[in-house]
Amino acid sequence: MVNYLCIIQARLNSSRLPAKIMLDLAGKTLIERVFNTVSKSKAIDKVIVAISDEKSDDIVAMKLEQLKIDYFRGDLDNVLKRFYDTEQKYRAKNIVRITADNPLMDAKIIDSLIQEYEKNKTTDYSMYSNAIHGLSAEVFCSKALHIAYHNTNLSFDIEHVTPYIKNTCKIHIVDIDKKYRRPDLSVTIDTLSDYIKMQKFYLYCKKLSLEVNIDTFMELIDDKKRMSI
């Protein structure tokens, strides 16, 4: 049994920016950047990329195999079922949900959320509030995932995985560290302009040998004399 299984939710046919998970960020694909960032977590025991079993995601599977990244293939539209089936395969006690469009999702921030989740033994689900958009990890127990899977067939619930859990289970909303309480900022990649901004950041860091993480991004965004993102 896996104590903390991180499932990175990914697909190729995103509507606003198709194939974004395969886009280059200073020499590596977005999905590779997300995986590498999350894998630095000290609390997560295993990281899996959950993609669809549609032919459109074959190229993603090929890339993940090339990178020796473990993945699971499941239902395209019923993402809740994809998570349930992934959890069943690895027999996870707890799940960390990450989406594949957040390259600056920080491992230390994930570990802090898990610590908060573990403090309350009756909690089924934890997430941050008022965080920078793109630091939105979720942690929940397999029991809560099972409850959702067996009790809802609403399209919104099965597409977004956790709404039923948040509405029916015991949840704990955590105030993120004050430093990251910047809901006015976004580090997610949803649109072409988001991608251009993030590519610019990665290339700038590469040029100056800066560490690529959320802290560097915030320093640069607040110091417009150094770089306008």
C-alpha positions in Angstrom: 0.0 0.0 0.0 1.2 3.5 -0.9 0.7 6.1 1.9 0.7 9.2 -0.3 0.2 8.8 -4.0 0.5 11.9 -6.1 -1.7 11.8 -9.2 -0.8 14.4 -11.8 -3.9 14.9 -14.0 -3.0 15.4 -17.6 -4.5 15.3 -21.1 -3.4 16.5 -24.6 -6.7 17.9 -25.9 -7.1 20.9 -23.5 -9.6 23.3 -25.0 -7.9 26.7 -24.4 -4.3 25.7 -25.2 -4.3 22.3 -27.0 -1.3 20.1 -26.4 0.1 22.4 -23.7 1.6 19.6 -21.6 4.0 18.9 -24.5 5.1 22.5 -24.9 8.7 23.4 -24.3 9.9 25.3 -21.2 13.6 26.0 -21.7 14.4 22.6 -23.0 11.9 20.3 -21.2 8.2 19.8 -21.7 5.6 21.2 -19.3 4.6 17.7 -18.1 8.3 16.9 -17.4 8.7 20.2 -15.4 5.6 19.5 -13.3 6.7 15.9 -12.6 10.2 16.9 -11.6 9.0 19.6 -9.3 6.4 17.4 -7.5 9.0 14.5 -7.2 11.1 16.7 -4.9 8.4 16.2 -2.2 9.6 14.3 0.9 6.1 13.3 1.9 4.9 11.8 -1.3 5.7 8.1 -1.8 4.9 7.7 -5.5 4.1 10.1 -8.4 1.8 8.9 -11.3 0.7 10.8 -14.4 -2.9 10.0 -15.1 -3.7 10.4 -18.8 -6.6 9.2 -20.9 -6.8 6.0 -22.9 -7.8 7.9 -26.0 -5.5 7.7 -29.1 -4.8 11.4 -28.8 -2.8 10.7 -25.6 -0.6 8.0 -27.2 2.1 10.6 -27.9 2.0 11.6 -24.2 2.4 8.0 -23.2 5.4 7.6 -25.5 7.0 10.7 -24.0 6.5 9.5 -20.5 8.0 6.1 -21.4 11.0 7.9 -22.9 11.4 9.8 -19.6 10.8 6.7 -17.5 7.9 8.3 -15.8 5.1 6.0 -14.5 1.7 6.7 -15.9 -1.8 5.3 -15.8 -4.4 5.5 -18.6 -8.1 5.8 -18.0 -11.3 7.5 -19.0 -11.0 10.8 -20.8 -14.1 12.6 -19.6 -14.8 10.8 -16.3 -11.7 12.0 -14.5 -13.1 10.9 -11.2 -13.1 7.3 -12.5 -9.5 7.8 -13.8 -8.4 8.8 -10.3 -10.4 6.0 -8.7 -8.9 3.4 -11.0 -5.4 4.8 -10.5 -5.9 4.6 -6.7 -7.2 1.1 -7.0 -4.1 -0.1 -8.9 -1.6 1.4 -6.4 -3.8 0.8 -3.3 -3.2 4.3 -2.0 -4.2 5.4 1.5 -4.1 9.1 0.6 -4.0 11.0 -2.7 -2.4 14.3 -3.6 -4.0 15.8 -6.7 -2.0 18.0 -9.0 -2.9 19.3 -12.4 -0.3 19.3 -15.2 -0.5 23.0 -16.0 1.2 24.2 -12.9 5.0 24.0 -13.4 5.9 26.0 -10.3 3.9 23.8 -7.9 6.4 23.7 -5.0 7.3 20.5 -3.2 7.8 22.2 0.1 4.3 23.8 -0.2 2.9 20.3 -0.9 4.7 18.9 2.1 3.4 21.6 4.4 -0.2 20.9 3.2 0.3 17.2 4.0 1.5 18.1 7.5 -1.6 20.2 8.1 -3.8 17.4 6.7 -2.2 14.9 9.1 -2.7 17.2 12.2 -6.4 16.6 12.2 -7.0 12.8 12.2 -10.7 13.2 11.2 -10.0 15.3 8.1 -10.9 13.7 4.7 -9.7 16.6 2.5 -7.3 19.6 2.7 -6.4 22.4 0.4 -5.0 25.9 0.5 -7.0 29.1 0.4 -5.9 32.5 -0.9 -2.9 31.1 -2.7 -1.2 32.1 -5.9 -3.2 30.5 -8.7 -1.1 27.5 -9.6 -0.2 26.4 -6.1 -3.5 24.6 -5.7 -2.6 21.1 -4.5 -5.3 19.0 -2.8 -4.9 16.1 -0.4 -7.6 13.6 0.4 -8.1 10.1 1.7 -9.0 7.1 -0.5 -12.2 6.7 1.5 -13.4 10.1 0.4 -12.5 9.3 -3.2 -14.5 6.0 -3.0 -17.5 7.9 -1.6 -17.4 10.3 -4.5 -16.9 7.6 -7.1 -19.8 5.5 -5.9 -22.3 8.4 -5.2 -22.2 10.9 -8.0 -22.6 11.0 -11.7 -22.9 14.7 -12.2 -20.8 15.9 -15.0 -19.2 18.7 -12.9 -18.2 16.2 -10.2 -16.7 13.6 -12.5 -14.8 16.2 -14.5 -13.2 18.0 -11.6 -12.8 15.0 -9.2 -13.1 16.7 -5.8 -16.4 18.8 -5.7 -18.4 16.0 -4.2 -15.7 15.4 -1.6 -15.7 19.0 -0.7 -19.5 19.1 -0.4 -20.0 15.9 1.6 -16.8 15.0 3.6 -14.9 16.5 6.4 -12.6 19.2 4.9 -9.9 21.4 6.3 -9.1 24.6 4.4 -5.5 25.7 5.2 -4.3 29.3 5.1 -1.2 29.2 3.0 2.0 30.8 4.3 1.6 34.6 4.2 4.3 34.9 1.6 2.2 33.0 -0.9 -1.2 34.7 -0.2 -1.2 36.4 -3.5 -4.4 35.3 -5.3 -3.8 38.2 -7.7 -0.9 36.2 -9.2 -1.0 33.2 -11.5 1.6 30.7 -12.4 -0.7 28.3 -14.2 -0.6 27.7 -18.0 -4.1 28.0 -19.4 -3.6 30.3 -22.4 -1.0 31.2 -24.9 -0.2 34.4 -23.0 0.3 32.3 -19.9 2.7 30.0 -21.8 4.7 32.9 -23.2 5.0 34.5 -19.7 6.3 31.2 -18.2 8.6 30.4 -21.1 10.1 33.9 -20.7 10.6 33.2 -17.0 12.3 29.9 -17.6 14.6 31.2 -20.2 15.5 34.2 -18.0 16.4 31.9 -15.1 18.4 29.6 -17.5 20.4 32.6 -18.8 21.3 33.9 -15.3 21.6 30.5 -13.7 18.7 31.2 -11.3 16.9 28.5 -9.5 13.5 28.0 -11.1 10.8 28.0 -8.4 7.9 30.0 -7.1 10.1 32.1 -4.9 12.3 33.3 -7.8 9.2 34.1 -9.8 7.8 36.2 -7.0 11.1 38.1 -6.6 11.2 38.9 -10.3 7.5 39.8 -10.6 8.0 42.3 -7.8 11.2 43.7 -9.2 10.2 44.9 -12.6 13.5 46.5 -13.2 15.0 43.0 -13.5 12.4 41.4 -15.8 8.9 42.3 -16.9 6.9 39.1 -16.8 
